[in-house]
Amino acid sequence: MRYEIRVEGEMSRTMTDSFPELESCVISGQTLLFGQVTDEAHLYGLLARFQSLGLHVVEMRRLAM
């Protein structure tokens, strides 16, 4: 499964490095992270990482293959 996750604000390189399994870019003042998510447990782990870093997820969506 591929996912796209939008985070409020521009994440620093150090922050994006906390998500080595995802690629990232900045669009209109938001950080877009995207990539392969292996299963539901991985997805919940990513969300927990965002929360623990104090990041606000604006949007998350599963992409068609």
C-alpha positions in Angstrom: 0.0 0.0 0.0 1.3 3.5 -0.8 0.3 6.4 1.3 0.5 10.2 1.1 0.6 12.1 4.4 0.5 15.9 4.6 1.9 17.6 7.7 1.4 21.2 8.7 4.5 23.3 8.2 7.9 22.7 6.7 9.6 19.8 8.5 13.4 20.1 9.0 15.7 17.6 7.5 16.2 16.1 11.0 12.5 15.6 11.3 12.1 14.0 7.9 15.0 11.7 8.7 12.8 10.3 11.4 10.8 8.7 8.6 13.5 6.9 6.5 10.9 4.7 4.8 9.1 7.8 3.3 10.2 10.3 0.7 9.3 14.0 1.4 8.9 17.3 -0.3 7.5 20.7 0.7 4.4 22.1 -1.1 2.6 25.4 -0.1 4.0 25.5 3.4 3.2 21.8 4.1 5.4 18.8 4.1 4.3 15.9 2.0 5.5 12.5 2.9 4.8 9.5 0.7 5.8 5.9 0.2 5.2 2.3 0.9 3.4 1.2 4.1 3.6 -2.5 4.7 0.6 -3.1 6.8 -1.8 -1.5 9.3 0.7 -1.9 12.2 3.2 0.1 10.2 0.7 2.8 9.5 -0.3 3.1 13.2 3.5 3.2 14.0 4.0 6.1 11.6 1.0 8.0 13.1 2.4 7.4 16.6 5.8 8.8 15.5 4.1 11.9 14.1 2.3 12.4 17.4 5.4 11.9 19.5 7.3 14.5 17.5 4.4 17.0 17.9 3.6 17.1 14.2 0.1 17.9 13.0 -1.2 15.5 10.3 -3.5 17.6 8.0 -4.4 14.8 5.6 -3.6 11.1 5.0 -4.7 9.1 2.0 -4.1 5.7 0.5 -2.9 6.0 -3.1 -4.0 3.7 -5.9 -1.3 1.3 -7.0 
